[in-house]
Amino acid sequence: MNLGVGSKVQKKHKVGLAAAAAVLVAVPGGLVVKNQATAAEREEERKSLEQAAEEVFQRRADAPGAQWRTYPPLAGMVWNQADARAVVGEVTRKGARFIVDVDAITTPYTSDTYGRKLTPSTPFVGSYRFAFERDGDDWRLVQDLTD
């Protein structure tokens, strides 16, 4: 009879070892999935911060007193519009704030006096440091930390 009890104990022990092995195998896999999810969230956050910074630069580029408008356009041409792009570098979280190093590339366009022949001009490039905070699903520029 001891053989029967021992056999049951051995089966339980084997089942317990198999369950422990399954947990050990599942835990690293779970960590990989969690790390991938965290990396995906960071990438999505980075893209949304880049979009927020781009909106800041586009508003500045669209302003009547924008820097690119202070230079004379080529002869026979007038300034028409500008397109701003942002490229996010380092992102650091400090409490509720996200400190973002970002490069701005603003390309002004000229056209003839009738708005035809839209032609890109030399882009303006600058590096900035912004502090953003969440504002619902969007971002709000809290402070321009550029030196």
C-alpha positions, 0 to 999 in steps of 0.5 A: 500500500505504501507503493500506491501512496508513494506513487500518488505522491510522485504523481503529485510531485511531477505535476507540481514540478510541471506546473512550476516549470510552466510558470517559469517558462510563462513568466519570462514570456510574460515579461517579454510581452510586457516589455514589448507593450511598454516599448509600444506605449513609449513609441506611441507617446513619442509619436504623439509628442512629436505631433504636439511639437509639430503643431507648435512649430506650425503655429509659429510658422503660420504667424504673420511675424514668423521669422522666415517672413523677415527675409526677402523672397526671390525677385518676382516671388512672394512668400506663400506658406511654410510647412513645419516638421518636428523630430523628437530626440530625447524624452524625459519624464519628470512627474507629470511633465515630459521634457522633450528635445526636438528639432524643428525643420520649417520650409518656407514656400514662395509663389508668383503673385497669383499663388502659382509656381509654389517653390520650396525655399531654404529650410530653417532648422532649430533645436528646442527643449519643451515641457509638455503635460497631458491634457486629456488625450492631447498634450499641452506645451507648459514651458519652452525650456530652450536656452 
